Amino acid sequence: MKKKVLLFLVAVLTASYAHAQVRIGVSGGLNYANKLFYIPAASTSMGTQMKPGFQAGVVLENNIGQSDNVSSQVGLSFVSQECKFREGIIYGSADETLSMTYIRMPIRSLYKIDMSGMKLLLQVGVDLGLAVTGKIKHENREEKIKFSSNGISRFETIFGLGPGLQFGNFQAALEYNIGYNSGSSDIMMFNNGFAFNLTYFFFNK
């Protein structure tokens, strides 16, 4: 059901942008993610340490109203995240790594402040994410995450905000992200981290 909702939102936003004058871009960058697993029944939590991941995708941007300084963005990205458990949960080793991949739809509102030759960006928004794969790895062994049956949902909601710069056809942005995995009441997964994105637009505004 949640997957159908995500696909519906993609279709609606894509259709609305198709009737407006937009510029299209490609983006890519690095992320550092941290996850916290909390088990209410046992009143225990398991934390992780950040490891680098990456993301890449496409972006559509459209001005809001007549202003060149207020715009909205919607995109579709492939995101890979990794983090290291502080203590072993499958193989009993602190070297266990959680690796997850997502398809995410970032939706952003941007306010642009004119500077000499460039613009300062302030952006805020939400990512609607759908987990594609998940596994816990240690050396040459790995355990796949069974979504839903493990109490972890495929669907995630991530909130993001941060500054950036626009120069010519490029945008560079640094974001802080915080989110929640809407799984079962048996286990809760919280996310936070940082992401750096560099976007190139094929048409300049």
ABEGO torsion letter per residue (X at the ends): XAAAAAAAAAAAAAAAAAABBBBBBBBBEBBBBBBBBBBAAAGBBBBBBBBBBBBBBBBBBBBBEABAABBBBBBBBBBBBBBBBABBAAAGBAABBBBBBBBBBBBBBBBBBBBBGBBBBBBBEBBBBBBABBBBBBEABBBBBBBGAAGBBABBBBBBBEBBBBBEABBBBBBBBBBBBBBBAABBBBBBEBBBBBBBBABBX
